[in-house]
Amino acid sequence: MTRFRLTVEFDGRPFMGWQRQAHGPSVQAAIEDAAKEITGETCIVHAAGRTDAGVHGEAMAAHIDIVRAIVPFRLMEGLNARLRPQPIAILACEEAPEDWHARFSCIGRRYVYRIVNRRAPLALDQGRAWRVVQSLDADAMHAAAQILVGTHDFTTFRSVHCQSASAVKSIDRMSVRRFGDEIEVDVAARSFLHHQVRSMVGCLVLVGHGKWTARDLQEALDAKDRAALGFNAPPDGLYFVEARYP
């Protein structure tokens, strides 16, 4: 049996999320079904993270174990051929040590959230960014974001459906930068709670609007109560962009 490391790009709009589920299509199921067509084997694809419905992936790390002899290039080409026309692409495929695990070996994950700050509708980025019409102060958002950096109890920013054993997480870094009409929120941590990034972004947008101050964000964090959340951003603008390994 050979373990293959995959780098996966996907548009999350048609899927219920990464994880295979009974009530709709998923990225995981699509890749597993394609692998079975190639190998005849029932394979499980493990990923560095689980994304929600509508969330995208630029470079999701994953692995799959296959008994049949096949070289990485042929596996990559075969998967891509069978995944069409679904918006999933295997960007890279290589053999990995049998003790390497896409999820459990991962020491860091990074997400980027895209906001398009303009009045005009999104002709090209519909479903791939969050359009915010009101003017946003990106500098104020960045300054407030530093409150969230470090180790905290993020209960306020955690979905009620989150299955994590603890709400305590450590944000390594978080930045908010403007590029013309686009604002990018870039956040890195070892791991995240369910909806954590979207919840943090939603509250930062309230700061950018001037509806919240940095103190309001601090109070929401200190409350450790989901009821204190200001707003949960939609999934459209969220991208899994990097998984780090030793």
C-alpha positions in Angstrom: 0.0 0.0 0.0 1.2 3.5 -0.9 0.3 6.7 0.8 -0.1 9.7 -1.6 -0.1 13.3 -0.6 -2.5 15.5 -2.6 -2.8 19.2 -3.0 -6.4 20.1 -3.8 -8.0 23.2 -5.2 -11.8 23.5 -5.2 -14.7 25.9 -5.6 -16.9 25.2 -2.6 -20.1 26.5 -4.1 -21.6 23.2 -5.4 -20.6 21.3 -2.2 -22.0 20.8 1.3 -18.4 21.1 2.5 -15.2 19.0 2.4 -16.5 16.0 4.4 -18.6 13.2 2.9 -22.2 13.4 4.1 -25.5 11.7 3.3 -27.5 14.8 2.4 -25.4 16.3 -0.4 -22.3 16.4 -2.5 -18.9 16.9 -0.9 -15.3 17.4 -2.1 -14.1 14.3 -0.2 -16.8 12.0 -1.8 -16.0 13.3 -5.2 -12.3 12.5 -4.9 -13.0 9.1 -3.3 -15.4 8.2 -6.0 -12.9 9.2 -8.7 -10.2 7.1 -6.9 -12.4 4.1 -6.9 -13.0 4.4 -10.6 -9.2 4.3 -11.2 -8.2 1.6 -8.7 -11.4 -0.4 -8.0 -10.6 0.2 -4.3 -12.7 1.9 -1.6 -10.4 4.7 -0.4 -10.7 7.3 2.2 -9.3 10.8 1.6 -8.1 12.5 4.8 -7.6 16.3 4.7 -5.8 18.9 6.8 -9.1 20.6 7.6 -12.8 20.4 7.1 -14.5 23.3 5.3 -18.2 24.3 5.4 -20.6 24.5 2.6 -19.6 27.2 0.1 -16.0 27.6 1.5 -13.2 27.3 -1.1 -9.8 25.7 -1.1 -6.7 27.0 -2.9 -4.2 24.4 -1.5 -5.9 21.8 0.7 -3.5 19.1 1.8 -4.9 15.6 1.8 -3.8 12.0 1.6 -5.1 8.7 0.3 -3.8 5.1 0.6 -3.9 2.9 -2.5 -2.9 -0.8 -2.8 -2.7 -0.9 -6.6 0.7 0.1 -8.1 0.4 3.5 -9.7 2.8 6.4 -10.0 1.8 9.8 -8.6 1.6 11.5 -12.0 -0.8 8.9 -13.3 -2.9 9.1 -10.2 -3.1 12.9 -10.4 -4.0 12.8 -14.1 -6.6 10.0 -13.6 -8.3 11.8 -10.7 -8.4 15.1 -12.6 -9.9 13.4 -15.7 -12.6 11.7 -13.6 -13.4 14.8 -11.5 -14.4 16.8 -14.5 -16.6 18.9 -14.8 -16.8 19.3 -11.0 -14.7 22.4 -9.8 -12.0 20.3 -8.1 -8.4 20.0 -9.3 -5.5 17.9 -7.9 -2.6 20.4 -8.2 0.1 18.0 -6.9 0.5 14.4 -6.0 3.5 12.7 -4.4 4.3 9.6 -2.4 4.4 10.2 1.4 5.7 8.2 4.3 3.1 5.9 5.8 3.2 7.7 9.1 2.5 11.1 7.5 -1.1 12.2 8.0 -2.7 15.2 6.4 -4.6 16.1 9.5 -2.6 14.9 12.5 0.8 15.8 11.1 -0.3 19.3 10.3 1.1 22.0 12.6 -0.5 25.1 11.1 -3.5 26.1 9.0 -4.1 29.4 7.2 -7.2 30.9 5.8 -7.8 34.1 3.8 -11.2 35.8 3.7 -11.9 38.1 0.7 -14.2 41.1 1.0 -15.0 43.3 -2.0 -15.9 46.7 -0.7 -17.9 48.4 -3.4 -21.5 49.3 -4.4 -21.4 47.6 -7.8 -22.5 43.9 -7.8 -20.0 41.1 -8.3 -19.9 40.1 -12.0 -16.9 37.8 -11.7 -16.7 37.0 -8.0 -20.3 36.1 -7.1 -20.1 33.3 -4.5 -16.3 33.7 -4.3 -16.2 36.9 -2.2 -18.4 38.8 0.2 -19.6 42.1 -1.2 -19.9 44.8 1.5 -21.4 48.0 0.2 -20.7 50.4 3.1 -17.2 51.8 3.2 -14.9 49.9 5.5 -11.9 51.2 7.5 -9.3 48.4 6.9 -6.8 50.0 9.3 -9.3 50.0 12.1 -10.1 46.3 11.3 -6.4 45.4 11.4 -5.8 47.1 14.7 -8.9 45.4 16.3 -7.8 42.0 14.9 -4.7 42.1 17.0 -7.0 41.6 20.1 -7.8 38.1 18.7 -4.1 37.1 18.3 -2.8 34.8 21.0 -4.4 32.2 23.2 -8.0 32.8 24.2 -11.3 31.1 24.9 -13.1 31.7 21.6 -16.5 30.4 22.7 -18.1 33.6 21.4 -16.7 32.8 17.9 -17.6 29.1 18.0 -20.6 27.5 16.2 -23.1 25.8 18.5 -22.5 22.7 16.4 -18.7 22.8 17.0 -17.4 19.4 18.1 -14.0 20.5 19.4 -13.2 19.4 22.9 -12.1 22.9 23.9 -12.9 26.5 22.8 -9.3 27.6 23.7 -7.3 28.2 20.6 -4.2 30.2 19.7 -4.2 32.6 16.8 -0.6 32.9 15.5 -1.2 36.0 13.4 -4.0 38.0 11.8 -3.9 40.8 9.3 -6.3 42.9 7.4 -5.1 44.6 4.3 -6.8 46.6 1.5 -5.9 46.3 -2.2 -8.1 48.7 -4.0 -11.7 47.6 -3.6 -10.6 44.3 -2.0 -9.9 43.7 1.6 -8.2 40.5 2.7 -8.3 39.0 6.2 -5.4 36.6 6.6 -5.3 34.4 9.7 -3.1 31.5 10.8 -3.3 29.1 13.7 -2.6 25.5 14.5 -6.3 24.7 14.4 -9.6 26.5 14.3 -13.1 26.1 15.8 -16.2 25.5 13.6 -17.1 28.9 12.1 -14.3 30.7 14.0 -12.8 32.6 11.1 -16.2 33.6 9.7 -17.3 34.8 13.1 -14.2 36.8 13.6 -14.4 38.4 10.2 -18.1 39.3 10.8 -17.2 41.2 13.9 -14.2 42.9 12.3 -16.6 44.2 9.6 -18.7 45.8 12.3 -15.5 47.5 13.4 -14.8 48.6 9.9 -18.3 50.1 9.6 -17.8 52.0 12.9 -20.7 50.2 14.5 -18.2 48.5 16.9 -15.1 49.7 18.5 -12.0 47.6 19.4 -13.4 47.6 23.0 -16.6 46.1 21.8 -14.6 43.3 20.1 -12.7 42.8 23.3 -15.9 42.6 25.3 -17.3 40.0 22.9 -14.2 37.9 23.3 -14.3 38.2 27.1 -18.0 37.3 27.2 -17.2 33.7 26.1 -20.8 33.5 25.0 -22.1 32.9 21.5 -24.9 35.3 22.2 -22.3 38.1 22.3 -21.3 37.5 18.7 -22.0 40.5 16.4 -22.2 38.8 13.1 -21.2 35.6 11.3 -19.7 36.3 7.8 -21.1 34.3 4.9 -18.9 31.4 3.5 -18.5 32.9 0.1 -15.2 34.8 0.8 -13.4 32.1 2.8 -10.5 30.1 1.4 -8.3 27.4 2.9 -4.9 28.5 1.6 -2.1 26.7 3.4 -1.4 23.7 5.6 2.0 23.6 7.3 4.0 20.5 8.3 7.3 19.9 10.2 
